[in-house]
Structures are given as C-alpha cells and as structure tokens.
C-alpha cells in the first residue's frame, strides 16, 4: 500500500520556483475538495535577478527554494521536491534537457512518481509556441511525460524496484512500479485559442469552502512569497483598497479561467470532463504508449531539425499526435538578433546528390549564411543551418507584431525535394532562441 505521508492525488511537475503559479488556482480547488497534492521543481531558479536582496547564483537558488516551499505551504502543500537541474536561458528544449542531465533527472522523477503514486500529473505542454516558451518549461513537460510512460514499467530503472538482500543496502530501493492514470498539460503560449475544447476549464472565481475566498485570491496570496523574483510587483498590491486590488488582479490575468489540455487518460472519460472523472483509488496495469508510425518519406528530402523535429518524434513516440501544435512551426524572437534554422539534408539513395538551398525572406531580413550548393553522399545525412539577421523594430512597435514566414527550399537536379518553414514574431524582448 502507498505510504500515506507521501501519497499524492496530483503531482505537479514544473521548471522553476513560481512556475507553480500556472496551476495554483486549480490546486487550491483540488485541496479544497480533499485531494492530496505534491510538487516537483526541475531547478532551484538560481539565475536571474534578485529584487529582495544581494544573493546570486547558488545562494539565490537556496532562497528561491525557501520561497517556493513557503508559497506552497500557504496553500497546504508540503511535499515538495527539487531535481537540481540548471536554469537554461533559451527556448530550445534540447539545450535544457542537456543542461539538466536528462537521463539522471528522469531517474529522479520516476523515483518520485513511484514514491508518491499520483493519480494525475499536471505539467507544461511540451511544444514550441509563440509566447515565453522557456526551454526549461518545455523540459519539465517532456520529463513528466516520460515519467508517466515509464514509472509503471518494471524494466525501467529496475534498481529502484529491487528489494535489498542485506541489511543497510545502499543501492536497492524497494519501491513499486506505478502507472498514473491521466496527464494534463497547461500551455506556455500567448494565443491559447488552439487549445479550446482540448481539456477541462475551471473558474477561479469560485469561493473556497475552507478559506472563504476565491481561488484566484488564494493563488495570488501564495505567489506573493516569491520576493526575489517579484517583490516590486507584489509590493504594488500593498497599499491598494480592496476594489483597486481586485481591479489590478483582473487586469493582470489572475481571474482568467484555468485551462488544461488532456494529454492522456488511461481510464476513459471525455476530454473536457473533470480531471478526476473515472479515477478510482486503485492501481492500474502499466500501459505501454502506442507509437504512431511516420509517413513513408522520400529518399531525398529536406527536414526542419532542432526542437521541431524532436517534437515530431516525441509526439509519435508517446502517443500524443492529437496535441495541438502550430503548422508551420512558430517562435518569438528579439529584434536585431539572429534566427538560426537547423536542417537535415537526407540522401537515402545509392548515389551522391547535389542539393541547392534557397531562402525566401520577408522584406528587410538579411541572409547571413547557409544557402547555396551542397553535396550529400549516398546513404548519408548532412546537417545544415541557415542564419538570418533580424531587423530592428520601429520604436513605436510596442505591441505584438504580425507573424512573418521564412521558407528554406531545397532543390536537386532542378526538382524540389522539400521546404522548411518557420513563422516568426519579432519582439522588443524575448528569450534567446
């Protein structure tokens, strides 16, 4: 039987301290309904500014861990773990996974799933979108999905399941496999229209039975513990009247409905039904994910590489091809920086092929490198990259810009062999690619 000290109905997996705020209104509701909640953070949040003191780096991470524990304790959540990943300031999930030491961190997360035995996992939607789209946020969603699909498999990290054969065995852990029943995602995207109807929505204005306050207010009060990251913001509420407080909170999005995307349910139910629909407090057998086959590809072709090709493979490998994702892929980048388009040139024919790359760019965008003629040997794959200098925005361009499309075309022997497209939104500030 599970140890009731650690048993969770919901396991939230996020990247940084304060990321739990993406789900705390719902967590407050779930706690009010008697659910047990545990939280895993991928990092200590040790990079970035400190608005409350002078500490930086590892010392800042130690403080942010304390802040996160205090924020969650205000809601009644005390089972909180940190995986020890390193903050990665980019939008590239592959950089974050490498920086976190992917395999080692996955082992830790599988251990925590087997220890806490959650019925439901909540996490960031793994994918690339126009938004903040932090690579660490994406990495937490990737790892949570992998843990969902492997924690019930006795052949994955079997040393966690083996019983010790002698007293004070320092290696074998005597855990049990555990298959969670559902996984839900919340997107890190500016435009969430594509996710409507893909999962349940919850009002955050309902009043908690225990605290006699709306769930959004409990979430905001919890967030105010994150002083090092948001002291100036949380202090801005300090001298407001109650009416002014609520007006500011509504303008800042705290009263917006909480929206989730259903990733998988192994117990049936509807996509938009309650998160705990059809869930019973008992173990279910391990379910191996259904792998979706790729369409038969052409022998000579161009493919978009990097995180975009990874997510295409990831969705297929984990039975998530139904998840909404933009086509063509999209990204938000800072003005005056360089857009890098990573490419695979695949030649599966029996002879060498000359391939010509051509870039079609919006007006004012400058090609730096990467086009021209390339020879790819028989049965070989070549990596390419097209680099594009992005223009500065006009000083009056403070709002969102229109997405602009970039196309890299490939030709061989006068015939098209494919095109890679990206839609790019320019911003005054954005995370590095």
C-alpha positions as CSV (number, residue, x, y, z in Angstrom):
1,X,0.0,0.0,0.0
2,X,1.2,3.6,-0.5
3,X,2.7,5.5,2.3
4,X,0.0,8.0,3.2
5,X,2.7,10.5,4.2
6,X,3.7,10.9,0.5
7,X,0.7,9.6,-1.4
8,X,-0.5,12.2,-4.0
9,X,-3.6,12.5,-6.0
10,X,-2.0,15.2,-8.1
11,X,1.7,15.6,-8.9
12,X,2.6,19.0,-10.4
13,X,5.9,19.0,-12.4
14,X,7.2,22.4,-13.3
15,X,10.6,24.0,-14.0
16,X,11.3,27.0,-11.7
17,X,10.1,28.3,-8.3
18,X,7.0,30.4,-9.1
19,X,6.0,28.2,-12.1
20,X,3.5,26.5,-9.8
21,X,1.5,29.7,-10.3
22,X,0.4,28.4,-13.7
23,X,-1.8,25.9,-11.8
24,X,-2.3,27.1,-8.2
25,X,-5.9,28.3,-8.7
26,X,-6.8,24.7,-9.6
27,X,-4.6,23.2,-6.9
28,X,-6.4,25.4,-4.3
29,X,-9.7,24.0,-5.6
30,X,-8.4,20.4,-5.6
31,X,-7.1,20.8,-2.0
32,X,-10.5,22.3,-1.0
33,X,-12.1,19.1,-2.4
34,X,-9.8,16.9,-0.3
35,X,-7.2,16.0,-2.9
36,X,-3.5,15.5,-1.9
37,X,-1.0,17.5,-3.9
38,X,2.7,17.2,-4.4
39,X,5.0,19.4,-6.5
40,X,8.3,18.7,-8.3
41,X,10.6,21.6,-9.5
42,X,13.2,20.9,-12.1
43,X,15.5,23.7,-11.0
44,X,16.1,26.0,-8.0
45,X,15.7,29.0,-10.1
46,X,19.3,30.2,-9.3
47,X,19.7,32.5,-12.3
48,X,18.1,35.9,-12.9
49,X,17.7,39.0,-10.9
50,X,17.1,39.3,-7.1
51,X,14.6,42.0,-6.2
52,X,14.8,41.3,-2.5
53,X,18.5,41.2,-1.7
54,X,22.0,40.8,-2.9
55,X,22.3,37.0,-3.1
56,X,23.0,35.5,-6.5
57,X,23.7,32.0,-8.1
58,X,23.6,29.1,-5.7
59,X,22.7,31.3,-2.7
60,X,19.8,32.8,-4.7
61,X,18.6,29.2,-5.6
62,X,18.6,28.3,-1.9
63,X,16.4,31.4,-1.2
64,X,14.1,30.6,-4.0
65,X,13.6,27.1,-2.7
66,X,12.5,28.5,0.6
67,X,10.2,30.9,-1.1
68,X,8.6,28.1,-3.2
69,X,8.1,25.9,-0.1
70,X,6.5,28.9,1.8
71,X,4.3,29.7,-1.2
72,X,3.0,26.1,-1.4
73,X,2.7,25.7,2.3
74,X,0.3,28.7,2.3
75,X,-2.0,26.5,0.1
76,X,-1.4,23.5,2.3
77,X,1.1,21.7,0.1
78,X,4.2,20.4,2.0
79,X,5.5,17.5,-0.2
80,X,7.9,19.4,-2.5
81,X,11.0,18.2,-4.3
82,X,13.7,19.8,-6.4
83,X,15.5,17.8,-9.2
84,X,18.6,20.0,-9.3
85,X,18.5,21.0,-13.0
86,X,20.4,24.1,-14.1
87,X,18.5,27.2,-15.4
88,X,18.8,27.5,-19.2
89,X,18.0,30.9,-20.7
90,X,16.8,29.8,-24.1
91,X,13.7,28.5,-25.9
92,X,15.4,25.3,-27.0
93,X,14.2,22.3,-25.1
94,X,17.2,20.2,-26.2
95,X,19.6,22.7,-24.5
96,X,17.5,22.5,-21.3
97,X,17.4,18.7,-21.3
98,X,21.2,18.5,-21.9
99,X,21.9,21.1,-19.2
100,X,19.7,19.3,-16.7
101,X,21.4,15.9,-17.4
102,X,18.3,14.4,-19.0
103,X,18.8,10.8,-18.0
104,X,19.8,11.4,-14.4
105,X,16.9,13.8,-13.9
106,X,14.4,11.4,-15.4
107,X,15.6,8.7,-13.0
108,X,14.9,11.1,-10.1
109,X,11.4,12.0,-11.4
110,X,10.5,8.3,-12.0
111,X,11.6,7.7,-8.4
112,X,9.3,10.4,-7.1
113,X,6.3,9.1,-9.2
114,X,6.8,5.7,-7.7
115,X,7.1,7.1,-4.2
116,X,4.1,9.5,-4.4
117,X,1.9,7.3,-6.7
118,X,-0.1,10.2,-8.2
119,X,-3.4,9.5,-9.9
120,X,-2.9,12.6,-12.2
121,X,0.2,14.5,-13.4
122,X,-0.1,18.2,-14.3
123,X,2.8,19.9,-16.3
124,X,3.7,22.3,-19.0
125,X,2.7,21.4,-22.6
126,X,5.8,20.2,-24.4
127,X,6.0,22.0,-27.7
128,X,7.2,25.3,-29.4
129,X,4.8,28.2,-29.4
130,X,4.9,32.0,-29.6
131,X,5.0,33.0,-26.0
132,X,7.6,32.9,-23.3
133,X,8.0,29.2,-24.3
134,X,11.0,28.8,-21.9
135,X,13.1,25.7,-22.8
136,X,13.0,24.7,-19.1
137,X,9.2,24.8,-19.1
138,X,9.2,22.5,-22.1
139,X,11.8,20.2,-20.4
140,X,9.6,19.8,-17.4
141,X,6.7,18.7,-19.7
142,X,8.9,16.3,-21.6
143,X,10.3,14.7,-18.4
144,X,6.8,14.5,-16.8
145,X,5.5,12.7,-20.0
146,X,8.4,10.3,-20.0
147,X,7.9,9.5,-16.3
148,X,4.2,9.0,-16.9
149,X,5.1,6.4,-19.6
150,X,7.9,4.7,-17.7
151,X,7.2,4.7,-14.0
152,X,4.9,1.7,-14.3
153,X,7.4,-0.3,-16.4
154,X,9.4,-2.7,-14.2
155,X,12.2,-2.8,-16.7
156,X,12.9,0.9,-16.4
157,X,15.3,1.8,-13.5
158,X,14.7,-1.7,-12.0
159,X,17.2,-1.0,-9.2
160,X,14.5,1.3,-7.8
161,X,12.2,-1.7,-7.5
162,X,14.6,-4.4,-6.3
163,X,14.4,-5.4,-2.7
164,X,17.6,-5.2,-0.6
165,X,19.3,-8.5,0.0
166,X,21.2,-7.5,3.1
167,X,20.9,-5.0,6.0
168,X,21.5,-1.4,5.2
169,X,21.7,-2.0,1.4
170,X,22.8,1.4,0.0
171,X,21.6,0.9,-3.6
172,X,18.3,-1.1,-3.9
173,X,15.2,0.9,-3.0
174,X,12.2,-1.5,-2.7
175,X,9.8,0.8,-4.5
176,X,6.9,-0.4,-6.6
177,X,6.0,0.4,-10.2
178,X,3.3,3.0,-10.6
179,X,1.2,3.9,-13.6
180,X,-0.5,7.3,-13.3
181,X,-4.0,7.4,-14.8
182,X,-4.0,10.8,-16.5
183,X,-1.7,13.5,-17.6
184,X,-2.8,17.1,-18.3
185,X,-0.9,20.0,-19.8
186,X,-1.1,23.8,-19.5
187,X,0.4,25.7,-22.5
188,X,3.1,28.3,-22.3
189,X,1.7,30.1,-25.3
190,X,0.4,33.6,-25.9
191,X,-2.5,32.5,-28.0
192,X,-4.4,29.7,-26.4
193,X,-7.3,29.5,-28.9
194,X,-5.9,26.3,-30.4
195,X,-6.4,24.6,-27.0
196,X,-10.0,25.4,-26.5
197,X,-12.1,22.3,-26.1
198,X,-9.0,20.1,-25.7
199,X,-9.4,19.7,-21.9
200,X,-11.4,21.0,-18.9
201,X,-11.7,24.7,-18.0
202,X,-12.2,25.8,-14.3
203,X,-13.4,29.1,-13.0
204,X,-11.0,30.6,-10.5
205,X,-13.7,32.9,-9.0
206,X,-15.5,30.1,-7.1
207,X,-15.2,30.6,-3.3
208,X,-13.1,28.1,-1.3
209,X,-15.2,26.4,1.4
210,X,-12.3,26.5,3.9
211,X,-10.7,29.9,3.2
212,X,-13.9,31.7,2.2
213,X,-12.0,33.4,-0.6
214,X,-12.0,32.9,-4.4
215,X,-9.4,30.5,-5.7
216,X,-7.6,33.3,-7.7
217,X,-7.1,35.2,-4.4
218,X,-5.5,32.2,-2.7
219,X,-3.2,31.7,-5.7
220,X,-2.2,35.4,-5.7
221,X,-1.5,35.4,-1.9
222,X,0.6,32.3,-2.4
223,X,2.6,33.9,-5.3
224,X,3.5,36.9,-3.0
225,X,6.0,34.7,-1.3
226,X,8.3,34.9,-4.4
227,X,10.0,38.1,-3.2
228,X,13.3,37.6,-5.1
229,X,11.6,37.4,-8.4
230,X,8.6,39.7,-8.0
231,X,9.0,41.9,-4.9
232,X,8.2,45.1,-6.9
233,X,5.1,43.5,-8.4
234,X,3.7,42.0,-5.2
235,X,4.5,45.2,-3.2
236,X,2.4,47.1,-5.8
237,X,-0.7,45.5,-4.2
238,X,0.2,46.6,-0.7
239,X,-1.5,50.0,-0.5
240,X,-4.5,49.3,-2.7
241,X,-8.0,49.3,-1.5
242,X,-9.9,46.0,-1.9
243,X,-11.7,47.3,-5.0
244,X,-8.4,48.5,-6.5
245,X,-6.7,45.2,-5.6
246,X,-9.3,43.2,-7.5
247,X,-9.2,45.5,-10.5
248,X,-5.5,45.2,-10.8
249,X,-5.6,41.4,-10.3
250,X,-8.2,41.1,-13.0
251,X,-6.2,43.3,-15.4
252,X,-3.1,41.1,-14.8
253,X,-5.0,37.9,-15.6
254,X,-5.4,36.4,-12.1
255,X,-9.1,36.0,-12.6
256,X,-8.8,34.3,-16.0
257,X,-10.3,30.7,-16.2
258,X,-7.8,27.9,-15.7
259,X,-7.5,25.9,-18.9
260,X,-5.9,22.4,-19.2
261,X,-5.2,20.2,-22.2
262,X,-5.7,16.4,-21.9
263,X,-2.6,14.5,-22.8
264,X,-3.7,11.0,-21.9
265,X,-6.3,9.2,-20.0
266,X,-5.9,5.5,-19.3
267,X,-9.3,5.3,-17.6
268,X,-11.5,6.8,-20.3
269,X,-13.8,9.8,-19.9
270,X,-14.3,12.9,-22.0
271,X,-11.5,15.4,-22.9
272,X,-13.4,18.2,-21.3
273,X,-14.6,16.3,-18.3
274,X,-13.4,16.8,-14.8
275,X,-9.8,16.0,-14.2
276,X,-10.8,13.2,-11.8
277,X,-13.5,11.8,-14.0
278,X,-13.4,7.9,-13.9
279,X,-10.5,7.9,-11.5
280,X,-10.7,5.3,-8.7
281,X,-8.2,4.9,-5.8
282,X,-6.6,1.7,-7.0
283,X,-3.6,0.7,-9.1
284,X,-4.0,0.1,-12.8
285,X,-1.7,-2.0,-15.0
286,X,1.3,-0.5,-16.9
287,X,0.3,0.7,-20.3
288,X,3.0,1.0,-22.9
289,X,2.4,4.1,-25.1
290,X,1.2,3.5,-28.7
291,X,3.9,4.6,-31.1
292,X,2.5,6.3,-34.2
293,X,4.4,5.4,-37.4
294,X,5.9,8.1,-39.6
295,X,4.6,8.5,-43.2
296,X,6.9,6.9,-45.7
297,X,9.4,9.6,-46.5
298,X,11.0,10.4,-49.8
299,X,14.6,9.1,-50.3
300,X,15.9,12.6,-50.9
301,X,14.5,15.3,-48.7
302,X,14.9,18.4,-46.6
303,X,13.7,18.4,-43.0
304,X,13.5,21.1,-40.3
305,X,15.8,19.9,-37.4
306,X,16.3,21.0,-33.8
307,X,13.4,21.1,-31.3
308,X,10.9,20.9,-34.1
309,X,12.0,17.5,-35.5
310,X,12.4,16.4,-31.9
311,X,8.8,17.2,-31.0
312,X,7.5,15.4,-34.1
313,X,9.3,12.3,-33.0
314,X,8.3,12.9,-29.3
315,X,4.6,13.1,-30.1
316,X,4.7,10.0,-32.1
317,X,6.7,8.0,-29.5
318,X,4.4,9.0,-26.7
319,X,1.0,8.7,-28.4
320,X,0.4,12.4,-28.4
321,X,-0.1,13.2,-32.1
322,X,-3.5,14.6,-31.1
323,X,-1.9,17.5,-29.2
324,X,-2.4,20.9,-30.9
325,X,0.7,22.4,-32.4
326,X,1.2,25.2,-34.9
327,X,1.9,24.4,-38.5
328,X,4.1,25.8,-39.8
329,X,6.1,25.9,-36.5
330,X,6.4,29.3,-34.8
331,X,8.7,31.2,-32.5
332,X,9.0,34.7,-31.0
333,X,12.5,36.3,-31.2
334,X,14.1,39.5,-30.1
335,X,14.7,42.3,-32.7
336,X,18.2,42.7,-34.0
337,X,19.2,39.1,-33.2
338,X,20.0,36.1,-35.5
339,X,17.4,33.5,-36.4
340,X,19.1,30.1,-36.9
341,X,17.1,27.5,-38.9
342,X,18.6,24.0,-38.3
343,X,18.2,21.5,-41.1
344,X,18.7,17.8,-42.1
345,X,19.6,17.0,-45.7
346,X,18.8,13.3,-46.1
347,X,20.0,11.3,-49.0
348,X,18.9,7.7,-48.8
349,X,19.6,7.0,-52.5
350,X,22.5,4.9,-53.8
351,X,24.4,7.9,-55.4
352,X,25.7,11.2,-54.2
353,X,23.4,14.2,-54.8
354,X,23.9,17.9,-55.1
355,X,21.4,19.9,-53.2
356,X,20.7,23.6,-53.5
357,X,19.2,25.6,-50.6
358,X,17.3,28.8,-51.3
359,X,15.9,31.1,-48.6
360,X,12.7,33.2,-49.1
361,X,12.8,36.0,-46.5
362,X,10.4,38.9,-45.5
363,X,11.4,42.4,-46.7
364,X,14.2,43.8,-44.5
365,X,15.5,40.5,-43.3
366,X,19.1,39.7,-44.3
367,X,20.6,36.3,-45.1
368,X,23.9,35.7,-43.3
369,X,24.8,32.2,-44.3
370,X,23.7,28.7,-45.1
371,X,22.3,28.7,-48.6
372,X,24.0,27.5,-51.8
373,X,25.0,24.1,-53.2
374,X,25.9,21.1,-51.1
375,X,26.9,17.5,-51.9
376,X,25.4,14.8,-49.8
377,X,26.9,11.3,-50.2
378,X,24.9,8.2,-50.8
379,X,23.1,6.9,-47.7
380,X,24.2,10.0,-45.8
381,X,22.6,12.7,-43.7
382,X,24.1,16.2,-43.6
383,X,23.4,18.8,-41.0
384,X,22.8,22.4,-42.3
385,X,21.9,25.7,-40.8
386,X,20.6,28.9,-42.4
387,X,21.3,32.1,-40.4
388,X,19.2,35.2,-40.8
389,X,19.8,38.7,-39.4
390,X,16.6,40.0,-37.9
391,X,15.8,43.7,-38.3
392,X,15.2,46.3,-35.5
393,X,11.6,47.2,-34.7
394,X,10.4,50.7,-35.1
395,X,10.4,52.5,-31.7
396,X,6.6,52.8,-31.8
397,X,6.2,49.0,-32.2
398,X,5.3,48.2,-28.6
399,X,2.6,45.6,-29.1
400,X,2.6,42.2,-30.8
401,X,3.8,42.1,-34.3
402,X,2.4,40.0,-37.2
403,X,4.0,36.6,-37.7
404,X,6.3,36.6,-40.7
405,X,7.1,33.5,-42.6
406,X,10.6,32.3,-43.6
407,X,11.0,29.4,-46.1
408,X,14.1,27.4,-46.9
409,X,13.6,25.5,-50.1
410,X,15.7,22.6,-51.4
411,X,16.2,21.5,-55.0
412,X,18.2,18.7,-56.6
413,X,18.6,18.3,-60.3
414,X,16.1,21.1,-60.9
415,X,13.4,19.3,-58.8
416,X,12.0,20.4,-55.4
417,X,12.8,18.0,-52.6
418,X,11.1,19.9,-49.8
419,X,10.8,23.1,-47.9
420,X,11.3,24.0,-44.2
421,X,9.0,26.9,-42.9
422,X,9.0,28.9,-39.7
423,X,6.7,31.7,-38.7
424,X,8.5,34.3,-36.6
425,X,7.1,37.1,-34.3
426,X,9.6,39.9,-33.6
427,X,9.6,41.4,-30.1
428,X,11.4,44.1,-28.3
429,X,12.5,41.5,-25.8
430,X,12.4,37.7,-25.9
431,X,14.3,34.7,-24.7
432,X,17.2,33.7,-26.9
433,X,16.4,31.0,-29.5
